[in-house]
Amino acid sequence: MQGLHIVLLQAGTPSLMNQMMPFLLIIVVMYFFFIRPQSQKQKAQMSFVDEMKKGQQIVTTSGILGKISKIDDSIVTLEVSPKTYIQVVKSAISKELTEETLKEKETK
């Protein structure tokens, strides 16, 4: 019995670093595949919203197409059809309406 005890002691237990390695690896993978791309996307959206200007064709997050006619602090007035205006908050604007966006819409 003492021989078995000595063999087990010689084998040793895994170090704390070896035990934590899988968890650290999972955290690193999650950062590079989930957290980092999301923060880059958020920065790009914030810069787009900050650089909007009058006359630009845009799409809101709810799918409304319109042309910017007026920009206040956090409110944007859109012309959705001739002489028809709606007001939305800046954060509701998703992206600029371009030819590529229209082609995507037609292919769906």
N, CA, C and O atoms as CSV, one atom per row, in Angstrom:
chain,resi,resn,atom,element,x,y,z
A,1,MET,N,N,0.820,-1.194,0.000
A,1,MET,CA,C,0.000,0.000,0.000
A,1,MET,C,C,0.861,1.254,0.000
A,1,MET,O,O,0.520,2.247,-0.642
A,2,GLN,N,N,1.982,1.207,0.723
A,2,GLN,CA,C,2.855,2.360,0.752
A,2,GLN,C,C,3.494,2.590,-0.609
A,2,GLN,O,O,3.774,3.730,-0.982
A,3,GLY,N,N,3.726,1.513,-1.353
A,3,GLY,CA,C,4.298,1.641,-2.688
A,3,GLY,C,C,3.378,2.430,-3.610
A,3,GLY,O,O,3.841,3.255,-4.398
A,4,LEU,N,N,2.062,2.177,-3.512
A,4,LEU,CA,C,1.092,2.905,-4.326
A,4,LEU,C,C,1.055,4.372,-3.940
A,4,LEU,O,O,0.930,5.243,-4.800
A,5,HIS,N,N,1.162,4.642,-2.663
A,5,HIS,CA,C,1.167,6.016,-2.168
A,5,HIS,C,C,2.384,6.779,-2.692
A,5,HIS,O,O,2.274,7.946,-3.067
A,6,ILE,N,N,3.525,6.129,-2.716
A,6,ILE,CA,C,4.748,6.757,-3.209
A,6,ILE,C,C,4.644,7.023,-4.709
A,6,ILE,O,O,5.093,8.069,-5.177
A,7,VAL,N,N,4.056,6.093,-5.475
A,7,VAL,CA,C,3.903,6.271,-6.924
A,7,VAL,C,C,2.978,7.452,-7.206
A,7,VAL,O,O,3.247,8.251,-8.103
A,8,LEU,N,N,1.913,7.561,-6.459
A,8,LEU,CA,C,0.985,8.677,-6.656
A,8,LEU,C,C,1.646,10.003,-6.319
A,8,LEU,O,O,1.400,10.997,-7.002
A,9,LEU,N,N,2.457,10.044,-5.312
A,9,LEU,CA,C,3.151,11.279,-4.966
A,9,LEU,C,C,4.177,11.651,-6.025
A,9,LEU,O,O,4.369,12.834,-6.307
A,10,GLN,N,N,4.833,10.670,-6.610
A,10,GLN,CA,C,5.823,10.947,-7.636
A,10,GLN,C,C,5.166,11.473,-8.908
A,10,GLN,O,O,5.731,12.324,-9.596
A,11,ALA,N,N,3.976,10.968,-9.220
A,11,ALA,CA,C,3.271,11.430,-10.414
A,11,ALA,C,C,2.927,12.904,-10.278
A,11,ALA,O,O,2.949,13.642,-11.263
A,12,GLY,N,N,2.621,13.321,-9.106
A,12,GLY,CA,C,2.329,14.735,-8.861
A,12,GLY,C,C,0.948,15.128,-9.364
A,12,GLY,O,O,0.327,14.404,-10.142
A,13,THR,N,N,0.496,16.243,-8.926
A,13,THR,CA,C,-0.780,16.765,-9.399
A,13,THR,C,C,-0.508,17.841,-10.430
A,13,THR,O,O,0.532,18.497,-10.387
A,14,PRO,N,N,-1.430,18.024,-11.349
A,14,PRO,CA,C,-1.209,19.075,-12.360
A,14,PRO,C,C,-1.104,20.440,-11.695
A,14,PRO,O,O,-1.780,20.714,-10.703
A,15,SER,N,N,-0.265,21.277,-12.242
A,15,SER,CA,C,-0.092,22.607,-11.663
A,15,SER,C,C,-1.334,23.455,-11.919
A,15,SER,O,O,-2.166,23.137,-12.768
A,16,LEU,N,N,-1.430,24.510,-11.180
A,16,LEU,CA,C,-2.574,25.408,-11.321
A,16,LEU,C,C,-2.635,25.991,-12.731
A,16,LEU,O,O,-3.719,26.184,-13.283
A,17,MET,N,N,-1.475,26.270,-13.305
A,17,MET,CA,C,-1.429,26.827,-14.653
A,17,MET,C,C,-1.981,25.828,-15.670
A,17,MET,O,O,-2.713,26.213,-16.583
A,18,ASN,N,N,-1.634,24.551,-15.517
A,18,ASN,CA,C,-2.150,23.539,-16.437
A,18,ASN,C,C,-3.650,23.369,-16.293
A,18,ASN,O,O,-4.334,23.082,-17.276
A,19,GLN,N,N,-4.166,23.538,-15.109
A,19,GLN,CA,C,-5.604,23.423,-14.895
A,19,GLN,C,C,-6.357,24.621,-15.470
A,19,GLN,O,O,-7.481,24.466,-15.949
A,20,MET,N,N,-5.762,25.803,-15.432
A,20,MET,CA,C,-6.428,27.014,-15.896
A,20,MET,C,C,-6.288,27.245,-17.397
A,20,MET,O,O,-7.015,28.060,-17.965
A,21,MET,N,N,-5.368,26.543,-18.044
A,21,MET,CA,C,-5.085,26.770,-19.458
A,21,MET,C,C,-6.327,26.648,-20.363
A,21,MET,O,O,-6.520,27.515,-21.215
A,22,PRO,N,N,-7.174,25.620,-20.220
A,22,PRO,CA,C,-8.364,25.553,-21.091
A,22,PRO,C,C,-9.302,26.755,-20.915
A,22,PRO,O,O,-9.864,27.248,-21.893
A,23,PHE,N,N,-9.468,27.218,-19.698
A,23,PHE,CA,C,-10.345,28.364,-19.446
A,23,PHE,C,C,-9.770,29.641,-20.057
A,23,PHE,O,O,-10.500,30.443,-20.638
A,24,LEU,N,N,-8.469,29.822,-19.921
A,24,LEU,CA,C,-7.822,30.994,-20.515
A,24,LEU,C,C,-7.928,30.951,-22.038
A,24,LEU,O,O,-8.159,31.978,-22.677
A,25,LEU,N,N,-7.762,29.788,-22.606
A,25,LEU,CA,C,-7.877,29.633,-24.054
A,25,LEU,C,C,-9.291,29.966,-24.534
A,25,LEU,O,O,-9.458,30.611,-25.569
A,26,ILE,N,N,-10.296,29.536,-23.796
A,26,ILE,CA,C,-11.690,29.846,-24.153
A,26,ILE,C,C,-11.930,31.350,-24.096
A,26,ILE,O,O,-12.599,31.899,-24.972
A,27,ILE,N,N,-11.402,32.019,-23.090
A,27,ILE,CA,C,-11.578,33.467,-22.960
A,27,ILE,C,C,-10.918,34.200,-24.125
A,27,ILE,O,O,-11.492,35.142,-24.671
A,28,VAL,N,N,-9.714,33.773,-24.506
A,28,VAL,CA,C,-9.016,34.413,-25.635
A,28,VAL,C,C,-9.784,34.213,-26.924
A,28,VAL,O,O,-9.921,35.151,-27.709
A,29,VAL,N,N,-10.286,33.017,-27.163
A,29,VAL,CA,C,-11.053,32.736,-28.387
A,29,VAL,C,C,-12.328,33.572,-28.409
A,29,VAL,O,O,-12.673,34.135,-29.447
A,30,MET,N,N,-13.026,33.661,-27.295
A,30,MET,CA,C,-14.251,34.462,-27.239
A,30,MET,C,C,-13.955,35.926,-27.527
A,30,MET,O,O,-14.738,36.594,-28.202
A,31,TYR,N,N,-12.829,36.434,-27.021
A,31,TYR,CA,C,-12.487,37.826,-27.265
A,31,TYR,C,C,-12.288,38.083,-28.754
A,31,TYR,O,O,-12.838,39.042,-29.294
A,32,PHE,N,N,-11.510,37.240,-29.418
A,32,PHE,CA,C,-11.195,37.487,-30.823
A,32,PHE,C,C,-12.342,37.168,-31.776
A,32,PHE,O,O,-12.401,37.743,-32.862
A,33,PHE,N,N,-13.244,36.282,-31.410
A,33,PHE,CA,C,-14.333,35.935,-32.312
A,33,PHE,C,C,-15.647,36.652,-32.006
A,33,PHE,O,O,-16.501,36.750,-32.887
A,34,PHE,N,N,-15.832,37.152,-30.792
A,34,PHE,CA,C,-17.105,37.773,-30.439
A,34,PHE,C,C,-16.971,39.225,-29.989
A,34,PHE,O,O,-17.627,40.106,-30.544
A,35,ILE,N,N,-16.146,39.477,-29.012
A,35,ILE,CA,C,-16.095,40.801,-28.386
A,35,ILE,C,C,-15.428,41.821,-29.294
A,35,ILE,O,O,-15.981,42.900,-29.508
A,36,ARG,N,N,-14.256,41.509,-29.833
A,36,ARG,CA,C,-13.508,42.463,-30.667
A,36,ARG,C,C,-14.268,42.854,-31.939
A,36,ARG,O,O,-14.373,44.046,-32.227
A,37,PRO,N,N,-14.807,41.892,-32.721
A,37,PRO,CA,C,-15.551,42.299,-33.922
A,37,PRO,C,C,-16.779,43.158,-33.597
A,37,PRO,O,O,-17.101,44.087,-34.338
A,38,GLN,N,N,-17.455,42.851,-32.500
A,38,GLN,CA,C,-18.627,43.636,-32.124
A,38,GLN,C,C,-18.245,45.065,-31.765
A,38,GLN,O,O,-18.957,46.001,-32.128
A,39,SER,N,N,-17.134,45.249,-31.058
A,39,SER,CA,C,-16.722,46.605,-30.694
A,39,SER,C,C,-16.266,47.388,-31.927
A,39,SER,O,O,-16.497,48.595,-32.002
A,40,GLN,N,N,-15.625,46.729,-32.893
A,40,GLN,CA,C,-15.243,47.404,-34.131
A,40,GLN,C,C,-16.476,47.822,-34.930
A,40,GLN,O,O,-16.518,48.913,-35.498
A,41,LYS,N,N,-17.469,46.950,-34.967
A,41,LYS,CA,C,-18.713,47.271,-35.676
A,41,LYS,C,C,-19.416,48.452,-35.008
A,41,LYS,O,O,-19.959,49.323,-35.687
A,42,GLN,N,N,-19.403,48.475,-33.692
A,42,GLN,CA,C,-20.037,49.565,-32.957
A,42,GLN,C,C,-19.313,50.886,-33.208
A,42,GLN,O,O,-19.962,51.922,-33.352
A,43,LYS,N,N,-17.980,50.868,-33.262
A,43,LYS,CA,C,-17.220,52.085,-33.557
A,43,LYS,C,C,-17.542,52.601,-34.959
A,43,LYS,O,O,-17.706,53.806,-35.150
A,44,ALA,N,N,-17.634,51.702,-35.937
A,44,ALA,CA,C,-17.949,52.103,-37.307
A,44,ALA,C,C,-19.343,52.727,-37.374
A,44,ALA,O,O,-19.542,53.720,-38.073
A,45,GLN,N,N,-20.306,52.155,-36.655
A,45,GLN,CA,C,-21.664,52.702,-36.643
A,45,GLN,C,C,-21.691,54.082,-36.000
A,45,GLN,O,O,-22.375,54.982,-36.489
A,46,MET,N,N,-20.953,54.255,-34.909
A,46,MET,CA,C,-20.912,55.551,-34.233
A,46,MET,C,C,-20.282,56.614,-35.131
A,46,MET,O,O,-20.755,57.750,-35.166
A,47,SER,N,N,-19.232,56.263,-35.850
A,47,SER,CA,C,-18.600,57.247,-36.736
A,47,SER,C,C,-19.525,57.585,-37.905
A,47,SER,O,O,-19.552,58.729,-38.358
A,48,PHE,N,N,-20.287,56.594,-38.401
A,48,PHE,CA,C,-21.247,56.876,-39.473
A,48,PHE,C,C,-22.313,57.849,-38.992
A,48,PHE,O,O,-22.639,58.807,-39.693
A,49,VAL,N,N,-22.854,57.613,-37.811
A,49,VAL,CA,C,-23.899,58.480,-37.267
A,49,VAL,C,C,-23.368,59.889,-37.048
A,49,VAL,O,O,-24.078,60.864,-37.293
A,50,ASP,N,N,-22.127,60.004,-36.589
A,50,ASP,CA,C,-21.547,61.325,-36.346
A,50,ASP,C,C,-21.268,62.092,-37.643
A,50,ASP,O,O,-21.281,63.323,-37.642
A,51,GLU,N,N,-21.017,61.386,-38.740
A,51,GLU,CA,C,-20.653,62.031,-40.001
A,51,GLU,C,C,-21.825,62.208,-40.969
A,51,GLU,O,O,-21.618,62.584,-42.123
A,52,MET,N,N,-23.058,61.939,-40.509
A,52,MET,CA,C,-24.218,62.111,-41.396
A,52,MET,C,C,-24.372,63.575,-41.774
A,52,MET,O,O,-24.017,64.472,-41.009
A,53,LYS,N,N,-24.908,63.801,-42.971
A,53,LYS,CA,C,-25.128,65.170,-43.404
A,53,LYS,C,C,-26.431,65.264,-44.186
A,53,LYS,O,O,-26.980,64.260,-44.640
A,54,LYS,N,N,-26.902,66.477,-44.328
A,54,LYS,CA,C,-28.150,66.759,-45.013
A,54,LYS,C,C,-28.059,66.293,-46.472
A,54,LYS,O,O,-27.035,66.465,-47.133
A,55,GLY,N,N,-29.161,65.697,-46.956
A,55,GLY,CA,C,-29.226,65.241,-48.337
A,55,GLY,C,C,-28.818,63.789,-48.529
A,55,GLY,O,O,-28.972,63.244,-49.621
A,56,GLN,N,N,-28.306,63.163,-47.494
A,56,GLN,CA,C,-27.848,61.786,-47.579
A,56,GLN,C,C,-29.041,60.822,-47.543
A,56,GLN,O,O,-29.962,61.003,-46.747
A,57,GLN,N,N,-29.022,59.810,-48.397
A,57,GLN,CA,C,-30.061,58.775,-48.403
A,57,GLN,C,C,-29.684,57.722,-47.366
A,57,GLN,O,O,-28.561,57.218,-47.378
A,58,ILE,N,N,-30.617,57.382,-46.462
A,58,ILE,CA,C,-30.310,56.443,-45.387
A,58,ILE,C,C,-31.426,55.411,-45.231
A,58,ILE,O,O,-32.508,55.538,-45.805
A,59,VAL,N,N,-31.120,54.380,-44.430
A,59,VAL,CA,C,-32.088,53.353,-44.052
A,59,VAL,C,C,-32.114,53.306,-42.530
A,59,VAL,O,O,-31.060,53.292,-41.893
A,60,THR,N,N,-33.300,53.283,-41.946
A,60,THR,CA,C,-33.405,53.172,-40.495
A,60,THR,C,C,-33.367,51.704,-40.099
A,60,THR,O,O,-33.457,50.820,-40.951
A,61,THR,N,N,-33.234,51.449,-38.810
A,61,THR,CA,C,-33.197,50.070,-38.332
A,61,THR,C,C,-34.513,49.353,-38.564
A,61,THR,O,O,-34.545,48.124,-38.628
A,62,SER,N,N,-35.593,50.096,-38.689
A,62,SER,CA,C,-36.893,49.471,-38.955
A,62,SER,C,C,-37.167,49.329,-40.448
A,62,SER,O,O,-38.220,48.824,-40.836
A,63,GLY,N,N,-36.229,49.769,-41.291
A,63,GLY,CA,C,-36.365,49.565,-42.732
A,63,GLY,C,C,-36.956,50.735,-43.492
A,63,GLY,O,O,-37.268,50.597,-44.675
A,64,ILE,N,N,-37.117,51.865,-42.863
A,64,ILE,CA,C,-37.666,53.041,-43.540
A,64,ILE,C,C,-36.563,53.710,-44.348
A,64,ILE,O,O,-35.474,53.972,-43.837
A,65,LEU,N,N,-36.857,53.980,-45.607
A,65,LEU,CA,C,-35.904,54.655,-46.489
A,65,LEU,C,C,-36.245,56.136,-46.519
A,65,LEU,O,O,-37.418,56.507,-46.556
A,66,GLY,N,N,-35.223,56.979,-46.502
A,66,GLY,CA,C,-35.486,58.400,-46.555
A,66,GLY,C,C,-34.237,59.211,-46.808
A,66,GLY,O,O,-33.115,58.703,-46.785
A,67,LYS,N,N,-34.471,60.506,-47.054
A,67,LYS,CA,C,-33.384,61.455,-47.284
A,67,LYS,C,C,-33.352,62.418,-46.107
A,67,LYS,O,O,-34.389,62.931,-45.685
A,68,ILE,N,N,-32.166,62.659,-45.583
A,68,ILE,CA,C,-32.025,63.554,-44.431
A,68,ILE,C,C,-32.300,64.984,-44.880
A,68,ILE,O,O,-31.666,65.494,-45.805
A,69,SER,N,N,-33.263,65.626,-44.205
A,69,SER,CA,C,-33.561,67.012,-44.541
A,69,SER,C,C,-33.118,67.967,-43.437
A,69,SER,O,O,-32.919,69.156,-43.686
A,70,LYS,N,N,-32.961,67.445,-42.206
A,70,LYS,CA,C,-32.556,68.309,-41.099
A,70,LYS,C,C,-31.956,67.437,-39.994
A,70,LYS,O,O,-32.452,66.347,-39.708
A,71,ILE,N,N,-30.877,67.938,-39.378
A,71,ILE,CA,C,-30.251,67.220,-38.271
A,71,ILE,C,C,-30.159,68.159,-37.077
A,71,ILE,O,O,-29.507,69.201,-37.135
A,72,ASP,N,N,-30.829,67.768,-35.985
A,72,ASP,CA,C,-30.690,68.481,-34.721
A,72,ASP,C,C,-29.708,67.689,-33.862
A,72,ASP,O,O,-28.986,66.834,-34.377
A,73,ASP,N,N,-29.673,67.959,-32.579
A,73,ASP,CA,C,-28.721,67.269,-31.704
A,73,ASP,C,C,-28.867,65.754,-31.808
A,73,ASP,O,O,-27.937,65.073,-32.239
A,74,SER,N,N,-30.012,65.227,-31.423
A,74,SER,CA,C,-30.206,63.782,-31.463
A,74,SER,C,C,-31.404,63.374,-32.321
A,74,SER,O,O,-31.754,62.196,-32.385
A,75,ILE,N,N,-32.027,64.351,-32.979
A,75,ILE,CA,C,-33.199,64.091,-33.826
A,75,ILE,C,C,-32.836,64.366,-35.274
A,75,ILE,O,O,-32.221,65.383,-35.593
A,76,VAL,N,N,-33.230,63.435,-36.155
A,76,VAL,CA,C,-33.005,63.587,-37.592
A,76,VAL,C,C,-34.368,63.607,-38.265
A,76,VAL,O,O,-35.204,62.740,-38.013
A,77,THR,N,N,-34.592,64.604,-39.127
A,77,THR,CA,C,-35.830,64.688,-39.891
A,77,THR,C,C,-35.574,64.092,-41.268
A,77,THR,O,O,-34.668,64.515,-41.987
A,78,LEU,N,N,-36.395,63.095,-41.623
A,78,LEU,CA,C,-36.249,62.410,-42.905
A,78,LEU,C,C,-37.408,62.749,-43.825
A,78,LEU,O,O,-38.553,62.859,-43.386
A,79,GLU,N,N,-37.102,62.912,-45.096
A,79,GLU,CA,C,-38.137,63.069,-46.107
A,79,GLU,C,C,-38.329,61.680,-46.718
A,79,GLU,O,O,-37.458,61.168,-47.420
A,80,VAL,N,N,-39.504,61.077,-46.432
A,80,VAL,CA,C,-39.757,59.717,-46.905
A,80,VAL,C,C,-40.444,59.686,-48.253
A,80,VAL,O,O,-40.343,58.702,-48.985
A,81,SER,N,N,-41.134,60.747,-48.579
A,81,SER,CA,C,-41.699,60.952,-49.909
A,81,SER,C,C,-41.851,62.463,-50.074
A,81,SER,O,O,-41.714,63.196,-49.094
A,82,PRO,N,N,-42.129,62.948,-51.278
A,82,PRO,CA,C,-42.211,64.407,-51.438
A,82,PRO,C,C,-43.172,65.050,-50.435
A,82,PRO,O,O,-44.342,64.678,-50.347
A,83,LYS,N,N,-42.659,66.005,-49.696
A,83,LYS,CA,C,-43.394,66.771,-48.693
A,83,LYS,C,C,-43.958,65.924,-47.546
A,83,LYS,O,O,-44.928,66.324,-46.902
A,84,THR,N,N,-43.364,64.770,-47.291
A,84,THR,CA,C,-43.748,63.935,-46.155
A,84,THR,C,C,-42.504,63.711,-45.307
A,84,THR,O,O,-41.521,63.133,-45.770
A,85,TYR,N,N,-42.556,64.174,-44.063
A,85,TYR,CA,C,-41.388,64.139,-43.193
A,85,TYR,C,C,-41.692,63.336,-41.943
A,85,TYR,O,O,-42.815,63.348,-41.440
A,86,ILE,N,N,-40.687,62.643,-41.451
A,86,ILE,CA,C,-40.780,61.972,-40.149
A,86,ILE,C,C,-39.525,62.309,-39.362
A,86,ILE,O,O,-38.485,62.641,-39.930
A,87,GLN,N,N,-39.642,62.217,-38.046
A,87,GLN,CA,C,-38.491,62.455,-37.186
A,87,GLN,C,C,-38.102,61.144,-36.516
A,87,GLN,O,O,-38.955,60.405,-36.025
A,88,VAL,N,N,-36.804,60.868,-36.502
A,88,VAL,CA,C,-36.280,59.685,-35.836
A,88,VAL,C,C,-35.064,60.103,-35.015
A,88,VAL,O,O,-34.458,61.144,-35.270
A,89,VAL,N,N,-34.719,59.290,-34.040
A,89,VAL,CA,C,-33.508,59.558,-33.275
A,89,VAL,C,C,-32.307,59.061,-34.075
A,89,VAL,O,O,-32.431,58.142,-34.885
A,90,LYS,N,N,-31.152,59.668,-33.845
A,90,LYS,CA,C,-29.953,59.303,-34.602
A,90,LYS,C,C,-29.618,57.826,-34.459
A,90,LYS,O,O,-29.159,57.199,-35.414
A,91,SER,N,N,-29.839,57.272,-33.291
A,91,SER,CA,C,-29.479,55.874,-33.061
A,91,SER,C,C,-30.345,54.898,-33.857
A,91,SER,O,O,-30.008,53.719,-33.964
A,92,ALA,N,N,-31.474,55.387,-34.424
A,92,ALA,CA,C,-32.346,54.524,-35.218
A,92,ALA,C,C,-31.893,54.425,-36.666
A,92,ALA,O,O,-32.481,53.671,-37.442
A,93,ILE,N,N,-30.867,55.164,-37.045
A,93,ILE,CA,C,-30.387,55.123,-38.422
A,93,ILE,C,C,-29.363,54.003,-38.539
A,93,ILE,O,O,-28.388,53.952,-37.790
A,94,SER,N,N,-29.601,53.112,-39.486
A,94,SER,CA,C,-28.778,51.922,-39.614
A,94,SER,C,C,-27.600,52.115,-40.550
A,94,SER,O,O,-26.454,51.893,-40.160
A,95,LYS,N,N,-27.870,52.525,-41.776
A,95,LYS,CA,C,-26.790,52.667,-42.747
A,95,LYS,C,C,-27.200,53.596,-43.871
A,95,LYS,O,O,-28.360,53.995,-43.984
A,96,GLU,N,N,-26.224,53.933,-44.700
A,96,GLU,CA,C,-26.467,54.797,-45.843
A,96,GLU,C,C,-27.059,53.964,-46.968
A,96,GLU,O,O,-26.645,52.828,-47.195
A,97,LEU,N,N,-28.017,54.529,-47.661
A,97,LEU,CA,C,-28.638,53.856,-48.795
A,97,LEU,C,C,-27.751,54.071,-50.012
A,97,LEU,O,O,-27.583,55.200,-50.473
A,98,THR,N,N,-27.191,53.004,-50.525
A,98,THR,CA,C,-26.313,53.073,-51.685
A,98,THR,C,C,-26.848,52.147,-52.767
A,98,THR,O,O,-27.844,51.452,-52.567
A,99,GLU,N,N,-26.194,52.145,-53.887
A,99,GLU,CA,C,-26.586,51.245,-54.968
A,99,GLU,C,C,-26.463,49.788,-54.524
A,99,GLU,O,O,-27.289,48.958,-54.904
A,100,GLU,N,N,-25.451,49.470,-53.731
A,100,GLU,CA,C,-25.260,48.111,-53.241
A,100,GLU,C,C,-26.419,47.684,-52.352
A,100,GLU,O,O,-26.867,46.540,-52.419
A,101,THR,N,N,-26.906,48.605,-51.517
A,101,THR,CA,C,-28.034,48.305,-50.642
A,101,THR,C,C,-29.279,48.022,-51.467
A,101,THR,O,O,-30.038,47.103,-51.159
A,102,LEU,N,N,-29.488,48.807,-52.511
A,102,LEU,CA,C,-30.647,48.580,-53.369
A,102,LEU,C,C,-30.539,47.252,-54.096
A,102,LEU,O,O,-31.550,46.570,-54.265
A,103,LYS,N,N,-29.350,46.863,-54.531
A,103,LYS,CA,C,-29.156,45.577,-55.204
A,103,LYS,C,C,-29.421,44.431,-54.240
A,103,LYS,O,O,-30.022,43.430,-54.630
A,104,GLU,N,N,-28.987,44.553,-52.994
A,104,GLU,CA,C,-29.252,43.535,-51.980
A,104,GLU,C,C,-30.746,43.369,-51.778
A,104,GLU,O,O,-31.237,42.250,-51.625
A,105,LYS,N,N,-31.468,44.475,-51.776
A,105,LYS,CA,C,-32.913,44.449,-51.569
A,105,LYS,C,C,-33.603,43.747,-52.739
A,105,LYS,O,O,-34.550,42.987,-52.535
A,106,GLU,N,N,-33.133,43.998,-53.960
A,106,GLU,CA,C,-33.745,43.394,-55.137
A,106,GLU,C,C,-33.474,41.898,-55.211
A,106,GLU,O,O,-34.327,41.150,-55.690
A,107,THR,N,N,-32.318,41.441,-54.755
A,107,THR,CA,C,-31.982,40.022,-54.839
A,107,THR,C,C,-32.702,39.190,-53.793
A,107,THR,O,O,-32.787,37.972,-53.946
A,108,LYS,N,N,-33.211,39.787,-52.759
A,108,LYS,CA,C,-33.914,39.045,-51.692
A,108,LYS,C,C,-35.309,38.739,-52.087
A,108,LYS,O,O,-36.048,38.123,-51.319
